[in-house]
């Protein structure tokens, strides 16, 4: 599917010129960033290749849409996932999600393994490297005299990422497990066909070398290096010996040479970063007229090295990580100074401070009765569609309260719960994700006095594959109006399942080389999605009218008189 389309695109530009571009950290779940990507020219790059070095979105739908947009604009697109792309919900692990992203890339014709780009006469090879960060990659000392949170407290990865049993981000095992997937998926195997006279460009999301990161005293988040790089990645780069290695993650423009390899970063970053500190993101003419960074062209070879703010700084100033008592003024305002050099005055035991903070917000030692009352007030059960699976959530403004509950679950039941930012980062959510763990917790809460949510909990405990749809409907009745505009009815669930199955058929057809069949199935998927949206909108309209009638009836019964008929233009009589 992808090969035929690429050849048609290539014909629209002269075949004597092919260019290779790079970008990272495009975060298209933010509407301004998606608009930036969609504003890339539809005609200027039709014969070119683009490297996307990770961090598009944790949403499968947003990732699919973004890669599809880029595939329409570039003949070849290369992608490797970043940490944001591997955030998971439910029972999936980050290893599972790597496989899902590989499948998506195959379906869209996006390169997730090494491949050649260029003309028949002159080409360059591009090779992605899967990697994951580990704390031991950072060999430099931590700051002293400042109250700086640990990396596990700051990085959402520690809440949103899950690995198979025996694999942890608190040691090197997660980084080692992801690194081994390079062999398991055969990402570098095509390089066996690379002629010795053709150049190589490798890319990853994370950093191979500590020299590619700012020293801690210059970082607004001084713990960032402990979640930025991989020694396993560095070993692969050193073995492959590319001319250029592209990386992302830290959101700093970079162009530097170490041990004969040129390291480059061109991160789009977040809108507020572009507004407030564009000079530290800038790299050559990257970003001008919505253009990625040019790396190579078949006419002129590699683009000349550029001077970026921070990589240029380190070309003239050696690293001095031993200056652990210093912190840049723009970062220092975010942290409390605990003591000065050669002074023990004001030193604070971090563990004691955390215990004191929790004690100040939790009225009593955590017990199952306390947890039951807390869940009655702040918790909810989240069923995953009409599947026999659900999770538990507890929302709180203060993270420390949830830390107490998480520790209680670990101690009492050996259950690992996660804490992550809630809606618009205004609160925190404690999440228990494995269905059996959730059932076990609910049974303990029921036996400990769960009251307001007892009926919902009993339904969830008895959830099976056979009664999943009935439980979903019963739950909907119990929680009332909350979330009904997002909830699919039974027919909607069947339509959604049909769309998923059709996508799977298209993928299988594409894998068998039946590109025409795959395109025909995807065309039908587009029609199904349109019909699904239309019918779902009609169902919501009917629900709105039913809800208005219910409220009007409540007012009639209470003697307050009838409500006026709804006149909002978006609420019309349901069509038949």
Secondary structure as UniProt FT lines:
FT   HELIX           2..11
FT   TURN            15..16
FT   STRAND          19..24
FT   TURN            28..29
FT   HELIX           31..38
FT   TURN            44..47
FT   STRAND          49..52
FT   HELIX           60..73
FT   STRAND          76..79
FT   HELIX           84..86
FT   TURN            90..91
FT   HELIX           94..108
FT   STRAND          115..118
FT   STRAND          123..128
FT   HELIX           135..137
FT   STRAND          146..147
FT   HELIX           151..154
FT   HELIX           157..160
FT   TURN            165..166
FT   TURN            169..170
FT   HELIX           173..184
FT   TURN            185..188
FT   HELIX           189..193
FT   TURN            196..197
FT   STRAND          199..203
FT   HELIX           210..212
FT   HELIX           216..218
FT   TURN            222..223
FT   HELIX           224..227
FT   HELIX           231..240
FT   STRAND          244..246
FT   STRAND          254..258
FT   TURN            259..260
FT   STRAND          261..265
FT   HELIX           271..281
FT   TURN            284..289
FT   STRAND          293..297
FT   TURN            298..300
FT   STRAND          301..302
FT   HELIX           309..316
FT   TURN            321..322
FT   TURN            324..325
FT   HELIX           329..332
FT   TURN            333..334
FT   STRAND          336..337
FT   TURN            341..342
FT   TURN            345..346
FT   HELIX           350..361
FT   HELIX           368..378
FT   STRAND          379..383
FT   TURN            385..386
FT   STRAND          390..396
FT   HELIX           399..413
FT   STRAND          418..421
FT   HELIX           423..425
FT   STRAND          428..432
FT   HELIX           435..447
FT   TURN            448..449
FT   TURN            452..453
FT   HELIX           454..461
FT   TURN            465..467
FT   HELIX           468..479
FT   TURN            480..483
FT   HELIX           484..486
FT   HELIX           490..511
FT   TURN            512..513
FT   HELIX           515..557
FT   TURN            558..559
FT   TURN            569..570
//
